[in-house]
Amino acid sequence: MNAIAIILARSGSKGVPGKNVREVAGRPCIAWTIDHALRSRCVSRVVVSTDDARAAAVAREMGADVVDRPIDLATDSARVDDAARHAAHQTAPAGEPGSLWVILYANVPVRPADLIDRAVNLLERGGDSVQSYQPVGKHHPWWTARLSEDGQVRPWEGDVLNHGIFRRQDLPPAFIPDGGVIALTRAALMLDILGVAPGPHAFFGKDRRGVINPEGSVIDIDSEADFLVADAVLRGGAR
């Protein structure tokens, strides 16, 4: 019980309006993420950063703390780490340098039950941050191509289309961030690690590590189709 979970729940999604509080399998979407955080053995406190009154109400009903997210941190151009740092300062302004933080997105109702604990346990063994990944599946970078305006196909990189590989099982392992969890040290979150290039991913620090989830085990809702899949998975009892 040594990490603080920050759940980010911005109200102004353009792709799927209101997705953080829209019902999935009979509950507001954010409720599933709050549950995951509350059930984690490694999390001692759950904080929801939001500008959405309904999301805040759900959080309070479930026993999570709420940090009011300023307007300038709730735009579609606001950075995740800025919002998380704001919540961290509001939650533990004098936090110990070695404390651990977990960032969760409210629009991810489906993730493995042990994911948060796996990420925090790995971070406790070393590193600045741990992010969850899953296999890219058939959308492998080696199978990415460029199409010209007249329809001509060229490799995304190199000279050989598909790197000369046409069977999925022959592709080298490749992984993509799945949005399930980010665990990080306070030093990383506060940008206090020397030698890290500035930019939107600087808060991951220098020593970045990852945990792997099975393909399809995390559902990050960014479309109406994602809602349908998440609803079916959750009603089927898989979390």
C-alpha atoms as an extended CHARMM CRD file, in Angstrom:
* protein
*
       239  EXT
         1         1  MET       CA              0.0000000000        0.0000000000        0.0000000000  PROA      1               0.0000000000
         2         2  ASN       CA              2.5070000000        2.6140000000       -1.1220000000  PROA      2               0.0000000000
         3         3  ALA       CA              1.2480000000        4.2890000000       -4.3040000000  PROA      3               0.0000000000
         4         4  ILE       CA             -1.2470000000        7.0570000000       -4.9710000000  PROA      4               0.0000000000
         5         5  ALA       CA             -3.4670000000        6.5870000000       -8.0230000000  PROA      5               0.0000000000
         6         6  ILE       CA             -4.4810000000        9.6310000000      -10.0630000000  PROA      6               0.0000000000
         7         7  ILE       CA             -7.4210000000        9.0330000000      -12.3910000000  PROA      7               0.0000000000
         8         8  LEU       CA             -7.6750000000       11.6080000000      -15.1690000000  PROA      8               0.0000000000
         9         9  ALA       CA            -11.2310000000       12.3580000000      -16.2690000000  PROA      9               0.0000000000
        10        10  ARG       CA            -11.4760000000       15.3660000000      -18.5760000000  PROA      10              0.0000000000
        11        11  SER       CA            -15.0310000000       16.2630000000      -19.6040000000  PROA      11              0.0000000000
        12        12  GLY       CA            -14.4670000000       17.6920000000      -23.0740000000  PROA      12              0.0000000000
        13        13  SER       CA            -13.8390000000       14.7240000000      -25.3450000000  PROA      13              0.0000000000
        14        14  LYS       CA            -14.5820000000       15.5570000000      -28.9870000000  PROA      14              0.0000000000
        15        15  GLY       CA            -14.4090000000       12.0480000000      -30.4390000000  PROA      15              0.0000000000
        16        16  VAL       CA            -16.8940000000       10.5210000000      -27.9900000000  PROA      16              0.0000000000
        17        17  PRO       CA            -18.5500000000       13.2780000000      -25.9400000000  PROA      17              0.0000000000
        18        18  GLY       CA            -19.0460000000       12.4570000000      -22.2740000000  PROA      18              0.0000000000
        19        19  LYS       CA            -17.2450000000        9.1200000000      -22.5810000000  PROA      19              0.0000000000
        20        20  ASN       CA            -15.8810000000        9.1420000000      -19.0250000000  PROA      20              0.0000000000
        21        21  VAL       CA            -19.3430000000        9.1520000000      -17.4660000000  PROA      21              0.0000000000
        22        22  ARG       CA            -21.2690000000        7.3440000000      -20.1760000000  PROA      22              0.0000000000
        23        23  GLU       CA            -22.6710000000        4.0090000000      -19.0440000000  PROA      23              0.0000000000
        24        24  VAL       CA            -20.7640000000        0.8480000000      -19.8830000000  PROA      24              0.0000000000
        25        25  ALA       CA            -22.3180000000       -2.4170000000      -18.7270000000  PROA      25              0.0000000000
        26        26  GLY       CA            -24.7210000000       -0.4890000000      -16.5160000000  PROA      26              0.0000000000
        27        27  ARG       CA            -22.1740000000        1.7770000000      -14.7920000000  PROA      27              0.0000000000
        28        28  PRO       CA            -20.4550000000        5.0780000000      -15.5770000000  PROA      28              0.0000000000
        29        29  CYS       CA            -17.2620000000        4.3320000000      -17.4800000000  PROA      29              0.0000000000
        30        30  ILE       CA            -15.0880000000        5.9490000000      -14.8130000000  PROA      30              0.0000000000
        31        31  ALA       CA            -16.4940000000        3.6420000000      -12.1310000000  PROA      31              0.0000000000
        32        32  TRP       CA            -14.6440000000        0.6620000000      -13.6170000000  PROA      32              0.0000000000
        33        33  THR       CA            -11.2920000000        2.4550000000      -13.3610000000  PROA      33              0.0000000000
        34        34  ILE       CA            -11.9980000000        3.6240000000       -9.8160000000  PROA      34              0.0000000000
        35        35  ASP       CA            -12.7650000000        0.0010000000       -8.9320000000  PROA      35              0.0000000000
        36        36  HSD       CA             -9.4630000000       -1.1600000000      -10.3980000000  PROA      36              0.0000000000
        37        37  ALA       CA             -7.5660000000        1.4010000000       -8.3220000000  PROA      37              0.0000000000
        38        38  LEU       CA             -9.4640000000        0.6920000000       -5.0910000000  PROA      38              0.0000000000
        39        39  ARG       CA             -8.8860000000       -3.0430000000       -5.4410000000  PROA      39              0.0000000000
        40        40  SER       CA             -5.1470000000       -2.7140000000       -6.0320000000  PROA      40              0.0000000000
        41        41  ARG       CA             -3.0170000000       -3.9790000000       -3.1640000000  PROA      41              0.0000000000
        42        42  CYS       CA             -0.3580000000       -1.3870000000       -3.9960000000  PROA      42              0.0000000000
        43        43  VAL       CA             -2.5720000000        1.6930000000       -3.9590000000  PROA      43              0.0000000000
        44        44  SER       CA             -3.2010000000        3.5050000000       -0.6850000000  PROA      44              0.0000000000
        45        45  ARG       CA             -5.1960000000        6.4510000000       -2.0190000000  PROA      45              0.0000000000
        46        46  VAL       CA             -7.2870000000        7.1230000000       -5.1210000000  PROA      46              0.0000000000
        47        47  VAL       CA             -7.6660000000       10.6410000000       -6.4940000000  PROA      47              0.0000000000
        48        48  VAL       CA             -9.8160000000       11.7000000000       -9.4360000000  PROA      48              0.0000000000
        49        49  SER       CA             -8.7300000000       14.8270000000      -11.3100000000  PROA      49              0.0000000000
        50        50  THR       CA            -11.7040000000       16.1860000000      -13.2190000000  PROA      50              0.0000000000
        51        51  ASP       CA            -13.6220000000       19.2110000000      -14.4140000000  PROA      51              0.0000000000
        52        52  ASP       CA            -16.7780000000       17.1030000000      -14.7670000000  PROA      52              0.0000000000
        53        53  ALA       CA            -19.3470000000       17.3880000000      -11.9730000000  PROA      53              0.0000000000
        54        54  ARG       CA            -20.8410000000       13.9610000000      -12.6640000000  PROA      54              0.0000000000
        55        55  ALA       CA            -17.4400000000       12.2520000000      -12.6680000000  PROA      55              0.0000000000
        56        56  ALA       CA            -16.6590000000       13.9810000000       -9.3790000000  PROA      56              0.0000000000
        57        57  ALA       CA            -19.9430000000       12.7760000000       -7.8920000000  PROA      57              0.0000000000
        58        58  VAL       CA            -19.2530000000        9.1770000000       -8.9400000000  PROA      58              0.0000000000
        59        59  ALA       CA            -15.7720000000        9.3860000000       -7.4450000000  PROA      59              0.0000000000
        60        60  ARG       CA            -17.0120000000       10.6640000000       -4.1060000000  PROA      60              0.0000000000
        61        61  GLU       CA            -19.7650000000        8.0480000000       -3.9420000000  PROA      61              0.0000000000
        62        62  MET       CA            -17.1610000000        5.3330000000       -4.4300000000  PROA      62              0.0000000000
        63        63  GLY       CA            -14.7930000000        6.6860000000       -1.7870000000  PROA      63              0.0000000000
        64        64  ALA       CA            -12.1980000000        8.3840000000       -3.9710000000  PROA      64              0.0000000000
        65        65  ASP       CA            -10.8850000000       11.8880000000       -3.3970000000  PROA      65              0.0000000000
        66        66  VAL       CA            -11.5230000000       14.5950000000       -5.9780000000  PROA      66              0.0000000000
        67        67  VAL       CA             -9.2150000000       17.3140000000       -7.2720000000  PROA      67              0.0000000000
        68        68  ASP       CA            -10.8770000000       20.0830000000       -9.2620000000  PROA      68              0.0000000000
        69        69  ARG       CA             -9.0820000000       20.2650000000      -12.6050000000  PROA      69              0.0000000000
        70        70  PRO       CA             -8.4540000000       23.8590000000      -13.7750000000  PROA      70              0.0000000000
        71        71  ILE       CA             -9.9080000000       24.9180000000      -17.1110000000  PROA      71              0.0000000000
        72        72  ASP       CA             -6.4810000000       25.3610000000      -18.7000000000  PROA      72              0.0000000000
        73        73  LEU       CA             -5.6580000000       21.7220000000      -17.8590000000  PROA      73              0.0000000000
        74        74  ALA       CA             -8.9570000000       20.4090000000      -19.2390000000  PROA      74              0.0000000000
        75        75  THR       CA             -8.5960000000       21.3790000000      -22.9020000000  PROA      75              0.0000000000
        76        76  ASP       CA             -7.9220000000       18.9140000000      -25.7020000000  PROA      76              0.0000000000
        77        77  SER       CA             -4.3900000000       20.3070000000      -25.9670000000  PROA      77              0.0000000000
        78        78  ALA       CA             -3.5860000000       20.0000000000      -22.2640000000  PROA      78              0.0000000000
        79        79  ARG       CA             -0.8290000000       17.5200000000      -21.4570000000  PROA      79              0.0000000000
        80        80  VAL       CA             -1.4280000000       14.4600000000      -19.3300000000  PROA      80              0.0000000000
        81        81  ASP       CA              1.6110000000       15.0740000000      -17.1650000000  PROA      81              0.0000000000
        82        82  ASP       CA              0.6090000000       18.6750000000      -16.4090000000  PROA      82              0.0000000000
        83        83  ALA       CA             -2.7800000000       17.5090000000      -15.1440000000  PROA      83              0.0000000000
        84        84  ALA       CA             -1.2050000000       14.6980000000      -13.1490000000  PROA      84              0.0000000000
        85        85  ARG       CA              1.3570000000       17.0260000000      -11.5540000000  PROA      85              0.0000000000
        86        86  HSD       CA             -1.3770000000       19.4470000000      -10.5870000000  PROA      86              0.0000000000
        87        87  ALA       CA             -3.3010000000       16.6280000000       -8.9060000000  PROA      87              0.0000000000
        88        88  ALA       CA             -0.1490000000       15.3950000000       -7.1830000000  PROA      88              0.0000000000
        89        89  HSD       CA              0.6250000000       18.8450000000       -5.7740000000  PROA      89              0.0000000000
        90        90  GLN       CA             -2.9500000000       19.1550000000       -4.5150000000  PROA      90              0.0000000000
        91        91  THR       CA             -2.9100000000       15.6710000000       -3.0110000000  PROA      91              0.0000000000
        92        92  ALA       CA              0.5440000000       15.4720000000       -1.4400000000  PROA      92              0.0000000000
        93        93  PRO       CA              2.3200000000       18.8340000000       -1.7440000000  PROA      93              0.0000000000
        94        94  ALA       CA              5.0510000000       17.6880000000        0.6250000000  PROA      94              0.0000000000
        95        95  GLY       CA              5.2350000000       14.1250000000       -0.6250000000  PROA      95              0.0000000000
        96        96  GLU       CA              8.3990000000       12.1510000000       -0.0440000000  PROA      96              0.0000000000
        97        97  PRO       CA             10.7930000000       12.0270000000       -3.0290000000  PROA      97              0.0000000000
        98        98  GLY       CA             10.5690000000        8.2360000000       -3.1440000000  PROA      98              0.0000000000
        99        99  SER       CA              6.7850000000        8.0070000000       -3.2890000000  PROA      99              0.0000000000
       100       100  LEU       CA              5.1620000000        6.2130000000       -6.2070000000  PROA      100             0.0000000000
       101       101  TRP       CA              2.3060000000        7.4100000000       -8.3930000000  PROA      101             0.0000000000
       102       102  VAL       CA             -0.0570000000        5.6320000000      -10.7390000000  PROA      102             0.0000000000
       103       103  ILE       CA             -1.7810000000        7.4050000000      -13.6300000000  PROA      103             0.0000000000
       104       104  LEU       CA             -5.0060000000        5.8720000000      -14.9130000000  PROA      104             0.0000000000
       105       105  TYR       CA             -7.3930000000        7.0400000000      -17.6130000000  PROA      105             0.0000000000
       106       106  ALA       CA            -11.1080000000        7.1620000000      -16.8480000000  PROA      106             0.0000000000
       107       107  ASN       CA            -11.9950000000        5.9800000000      -20.3660000000  PROA      107             0.0000000000
       108       108  VAL       CA            -10.3460000000        2.5670000000      -19.8890000000  PROA      108             0.0000000000
       109       109  PRO       CA            -13.0200000000        0.3830000000      -18.2840000000  PROA      109             0.0000000000
       110       110  VAL       CA            -11.3420000000       -2.9080000000      -19.1950000000  PROA      110             0.0000000000
       111       111  ARG       CA             -7.8560000000       -3.8520000000      -17.9670000000  PROA      111             0.0000000000
       112       112  PRO       CA             -6.3990000000       -6.9790000000      -16.3210000000  PROA      112             0.0000000000
       113       113  ALA       CA             -7.3020000000       -7.1300000000      -12.6310000000  PROA      113             0.0000000000
       114       114  ASP       CA             -3.6640000000       -7.3620000000      -11.5370000000  PROA      114             0.0000000000
       115       115  LEU       CA             -2.2660000000       -4.7700000000      -13.9240000000  PROA      115             0.0000000000
       116       116  ILE       CA             -1.7560000000       -1.9110000000      -11.4500000000  PROA      116             0.0000000000
       117       117  ASP       CA             -0.0010000000       -4.1910000000       -8.9630000000  PROA      117             0.0000000000
       118       118  ARG       CA              2.2530000000       -5.6690000000      -11.6630000000  PROA      118             0.0000000000
       119       119  ALA       CA              3.3190000000       -2.1970000000      -12.7740000000  PROA      119             0.0000000000
       120       120  VAL       CA              3.9900000000       -0.9120000000       -9.2580000000  PROA      120             0.0000000000
       121       121  ASN       CA              5.8340000000       -4.0800000000       -8.2370000000  PROA      121             0.0000000000
       122       122  LEU       CA              8.1080000000       -3.7490000000      -11.2720000000  PROA      122             0.0000000000
       123       123  LEU       CA              8.7390000000       -0.0700000000      -10.5290000000  PROA      123             0.0000000000
       124       124  GLU       CA              9.6710000000       -0.9030000000       -6.9460000000  PROA      124             0.0000000000
       125       125  ARG       CA             12.5090000000       -3.0400000000       -8.3120000000  PROA      125             0.0000000000
       126       126  GLY       CA             13.9860000000       -0.0750000000      -10.1940000000  PROA      126             0.0000000000
       127       127  GLY       CA             13.4320000000        2.4150000000      -12.9630000000  PROA      127             0.0000000000
       128       128  ASP       CA             11.7270000000        5.7750000000      -13.3170000000  PROA      128             0.0000000000
       129       129  SER       CA              8.4550000000        4.6090000000      -14.8610000000  PROA      129             0.0000000000
       130       130  VAL       CA              6.5010000000        1.5760000000      -15.9960000000  PROA      130             0.0000000000
       131       131  GLN       CA              3.9480000000        1.6740000000      -18.8040000000  PROA      131             0.0000000000
       132       132  SER       CA              1.6980000000       -1.1270000000      -19.9960000000  PROA      132             0.0000000000
       133       133  TYR       CA              1.9620000000       -2.4950000000      -23.5230000000  PROA      133             0.0000000000
       134       134  GLN       CA              0.3350000000       -5.1590000000      -25.6110000000  PROA      134             0.0000000000
       135       135  PRO       CA              1.3010000000       -6.8300000000      -28.8850000000  PROA      135             0.0000000000
       136       136  VAL       CA              0.5110000000       -4.8120000000      -31.9950000000  PROA      136             0.0000000000
       137       137  GLY       CA             -0.9880000000       -7.8990000000      -33.6310000000  PROA      137             0.0000000000
       138       138  LYS       CA             -1.5680000000       -7.6240000000      -37.3500000000  PROA      138             0.0000000000
       139       139  HSD       CA             -0.9200000000       -3.8520000000      -37.2990000000  PROA      139             0.0000000000
       140       140  HSD       CA              2.8220000000       -4.4340000000      -37.1830000000  PROA      140             0.0000000000
       141       141  PRO       CA              5.1630000000       -1.5640000000      -38.1640000000  PROA      141             0.0000000000
       142       142  TRP       CA              6.8610000000       -3.7800000000      -40.7300000000  PROA      142             0.0000000000
       143       143  TRP       CA              3.5340000000       -4.0310000000      -42.5380000000  PROA      143             0.0000000000
       144       144  THR       CA              3.0500000000       -0.2640000000      -42.6620000000  PROA      144             0.0000000000
       145       145  ALA       CA              3.1060000000        1.3220000000      -46.1120000000  PROA      145             0.0000000000
       146       146  ARG       CA              2.9440000000        4.6990000000      -47.8380000000  PROA      146             0.0000000000
       147       147  LEU       CA              0.3360000000        5.3520000000      -50.5340000000  PROA      147             0.0000000000
       148       148  SER       CA              0.8100000000        8.1380000000      -53.0380000000  PROA      148             0.0000000000
       149       149  GLU       CA             -2.0520000000       10.2220000000      -54.4100000000  PROA      149             0.0000000000
       150       150  ASP       CA             -2.1870000000        8.0260000000      -57.5050000000  PROA      150             0.0000000000
       151       151  GLY       CA             -2.3660000000        4.8480000000      -55.3890000000  PROA      151             0.0000000000
       152       152  GLN       CA              1.2190000000        3.6490000000      -55.6550000000  PROA      152             0.0000000000
       153       153  VAL       CA              2.3760000000        1.6060000000      -52.6480000000  PROA      153             0.0000000000
       154       154  ARG       CA              5.8200000000        2.0310000000      -51.1210000000  PROA      154             0.0000000000
       155       155  PRO       CA              7.3570000000        0.7060000000      -47.8910000000  PROA      155             0.0000000000
       156       156  TRP       CA              7.0800000000        3.0000000000      -44.8940000000  PROA      156             0.0000000000
       157       157  GLU       CA             10.8040000000        2.4620000000      -44.3990000000  PROA      157             0.0000000000
       158       158  GLY       CA             13.4920000000        0.6630000000      -46.3730000000  PROA      158             0.0000000000
       159       159  ASP       CA             13.1690000000       -0.6600000000      -49.9090000000  PROA      159             0.0000000000
       160       160  VAL       CA             11.2670000000       -3.9270000000      -49.4800000000  PROA      160             0.0000000000
       161       161  LEU       CA              7.5120000000       -3.9060000000      -48.9770000000  PROA      161             0.0000000000
       162       162  ASN       CA              6.4600000000       -5.6980000000      -45.7580000000  PROA      162             0.0000000000
       163       163  HSD       CA             10.1590000000       -6.3470000000      -45.0910000000  PROA      163             0.0000000000
       164       164  GLY       CA              9.6340000000       -9.4180000000      -47.2480000000  PROA      164             0.0000000000
       165       165  ILE       CA              7.4730000000      -11.0600000000      -44.5650000000  PROA      165             0.0000000000
       166       166  PHE       CA              3.9310000000      -12.1680000000      -45.3430000000  PROA      166             0.0000000000
       167       167  ARG       CA              3.0700000000      -14.4450000000      -42.4140000000  PROA      167             0.0000000000
       168       168  ARG       CA              2.1210000000      -12.8220000000      -39.1060000000  PROA      168             0.0000000000
       169       169  GLN       CA              3.9180000000      -15.5110000000      -37.0930000000  PROA      169             0.0000000000
       170       170  ASP       CA              7.2120000000      -14.5690000000      -38.7690000000  PROA      170             0.0000000000
       171       171  LEU       CA              7.1100000000      -10.9580000000      -37.5930000000  PROA      171             0.0000000000
       172       172  PRO       CA              9.4470000000       -9.9670000000      -34.7200000000  PROA      172             0.0000000000
       173       173  PRO       CA              7.6540000000       -9.0980000000      -31.4490000000  PROA      173             0.0000000000
       174       174  ALA       CA              6.4630000000       -5.4890000000      -31.3500000000  PROA      174             0.0000000000
       175       175  PHE       CA              4.4070000000       -3.7470000000      -28.6980000000  PROA      175             0.0000000000
       176       176  ILE       CA              2.3380000000       -0.5860000000      -28.3600000000  PROA      176             0.0000000000
       177       177  PRO       CA              1.2400000000        1.3730000000      -25.2630000000  PROA      177             0.0000000000
       178       178  ASP       CA             -2.3010000000        0.2830000000      -24.4470000000  PROA      178             0.0000000000
       179       179  GLY       CA             -3.3960000000        2.9700000000      -21.9620000000  PROA      179             0.0000000000
       180       180  GLY       CA             -3.8700000000        0.4890000000      -19.1270000000  PROA      180             0.0000000000
       181       181  VAL       CA             -1.5300000000        2.0370000000      -16.5610000000  PROA      181             0.0000000000
       182       182  ILE       CA              1.4380000000        4.3050000000      -16.0220000000  PROA      182             0.0000000000
       183       183  ALA       CA              3.3720000000        3.9370000000      -12.7690000000  PROA      183             0.0000000000
       184       184  LEU       CA              6.1600000000        6.3720000000      -11.9920000000  PROA      184             0.0000000000
       185       185  THR       CA              8.3140000000        7.7830000000       -9.2610000000  PROA      185             0.0000000000
       186       186  ARG       CA              7.6650000000       11.2100000000       -7.8580000000  PROA      186             0.0000000000
       187       187  ALA       CA             11.0060000000       12.3790000000       -9.2640000000  PROA      187             0.0000000000
       188       188  ALA       CA              9.9370000000       11.3600000000      -12.7710000000  PROA      188             0.0000000000
       189       189  LEU       CA              6.4980000000       12.9360000000      -12.4810000000  PROA      189             0.0000000000
       190       190  MET       CA              7.9620000000       16.1900000000      -11.1780000000  PROA      190             0.0000000000
       191       191  LEU       CA             10.5940000000       16.2630000000      -13.9760000000  PROA      191             0.0000000000
       192       192  ASP       CA             13.3850000000       16.1200000000      -11.4020000000  PROA      192             0.0000000000
       193       193  ILE       CA             15.5470000000       13.5600000000      -13.2130000000  PROA      193             0.0000000000
       194       194  LEU       CA             18.6430000000       15.0280000000      -14.8260000000  PROA      194             0.0000000000
       195       195  GLY       CA             19.4850000000       14.3480000000      -18.4420000000  PROA      195             0.0000000000
       196       196  VAL       CA             15.9320000000       13.8590000000      -19.7040000000  PROA      196             0.0000000000
       197       197  ALA       CA             15.1470000000       15.7070000000      -22.9190000000  PROA      197             0.0000000000
       198       198  PRO       CA             12.1840000000       18.0850000000      -22.6060000000  PROA      198             0.0000000000
       199       199  GLY       CA              8.9430000000       17.1150000000      -24.2860000000  PROA      199             0.0000000000
       200       200  PRO       CA              5.5460000000       15.5260000000      -23.7020000000  PROA      200             0.0000000000
       201       201  HSD       CA              7.1050000000       12.2290000000      -22.5870000000  PROA      201             0.0000000000
       202       202  ALA       CA              9.7760000000       13.6550000000      -20.2870000000  PROA      202             0.0000000000
       203       203  PHE       CA              7.7550000000       12.6090000000      -17.2480000000  PROA      203             0.0000000000
       204       204  PHE       CA              8.5930000000        8.9660000000      -18.0070000000  PROA      204             0.0000000000
       205       205  GLY       CA             12.1620000000        9.7060000000      -16.9310000000  PROA      205             0.0000000000
       206       206  LYS       CA             15.2830000000        8.0090000000      -18.3390000000  PROA      206             0.0000000000
       207       207  ASP       CA             14.8580000000        4.4080000000      -17.1860000000  PROA      207             0.0000000000
       208       208  ARG       CA             11.5470000000        3.4630000000      -18.7920000000  PROA      208             0.0000000000
       209       209  ARG       CA             10.1870000000       -0.0300000000      -18.3270000000  PROA      209             0.0000000000
       210       210  GLY       CA              7.0910000000       -1.8940000000      -19.4160000000  PROA      210             0.0000000000
       211       211  VAL       CA              4.6930000000       -4.6910000000      -18.5310000000  PROA      211             0.0000000000
       212       212  ILE       CA              2.9960000000       -6.7140000000      -21.2440000000  PROA      212             0.0000000000
       213       213  ASN       CA             -0.7260000000       -7.4380000000      -21.3960000000  PROA      213             0.0000000000
       214       214  PRO       CA             -2.3900000000      -10.0290000000      -23.6160000000  PROA      214             0.0000000000
       215       215  GLU       CA             -3.6620000000       -8.6610000000      -26.8990000000  PROA      215             0.0000000000
       216       216  GLY       CA             -7.1510000000       -7.1810000000      -26.4440000000  PROA      216             0.0000000000
       217       217  SER       CA             -7.0860000000       -7.2790000000      -22.6300000000  PROA      217             0.0000000000
       218       218  VAL       CA             -7.1760000000       -3.4730000000      -22.3330000000  PROA      218             0.0000000000
       219       219  ILE       CA             -9.9450000000       -1.4390000000      -23.9660000000  PROA      219             0.0000000000
       220       220  ASP       CA             -9.2170000000        2.2750000000      -24.3020000000  PROA      220             0.0000000000
       221       221  ILE       CA            -12.4670000000        3.9050000000      -25.4160000000  PROA      221             0.0000000000
       222       222  ASP       CA            -11.9520000000        6.3240000000      -28.2890000000  PROA      222             0.0000000000
       223       223  SER       CA            -14.8690000000        5.3680000000      -30.5330000000  PROA      223             0.0000000000
       224       224  GLU       CA            -18.4290000000        4.0770000000      -30.4960000000  PROA      224             0.0000000000
       225       225  ALA       CA            -17.1110000000        0.6490000000      -31.5100000000  PROA      225             0.0000000000
       226       226  ASP       CA            -14.9050000000        0.6050000000      -28.3970000000  PROA      226             0.0000000000
       227       227  PHE       CA            -17.9930000000        1.1660000000      -26.2520000000  PROA      227             0.0000000000
       228       228  LEU       CA            -19.7250000000       -1.8240000000      -27.8040000000  PROA      228             0.0000000000
       229       229  VAL       CA            -16.7200000000       -4.0840000000      -27.2480000000  PROA      229             0.0000000000
       230       230  ALA       CA            -16.1770000000       -2.9340000000      -23.6620000000  PROA      230             0.0000000000
       231       231  ASP       CA            -19.8580000000       -3.3700000000      -22.8420000000  PROA      231             0.0000000000
       232       232  ALA       CA            -19.8420000000       -6.9170000000      -24.2060000000  PROA      232             0.0000000000
       233       233  VAL       CA            -16.6510000000       -7.8460000000      -22.3360000000  PROA      233             0.0000000000
       234       234  LEU       CA            -17.8420000000       -6.4380000000      -19.0210000000  PROA      234             0.0000000000
       235       235  ARG       CA            -21.3030000000       -7.9650000000      -19.2550000000  PROA      235             0.0000000000
       236       236  GLY       CA            -19.5850000000      -11.2610000000      -19.9720000000  PROA      236             0.0000000000
       237       237  GLY       CA            -17.8250000000      -11.0530000000      -16.6230000000  PROA      237             0.0000000000
       238       238  ALA       CA            -14.2790000000      -10.4530000000      -17.8820000000  PROA      238             0.0000000000
       239       239  ARG       CA            -12.4590000000       -7.5810000000      -16.1830000000  PROA      239             0.0000000000
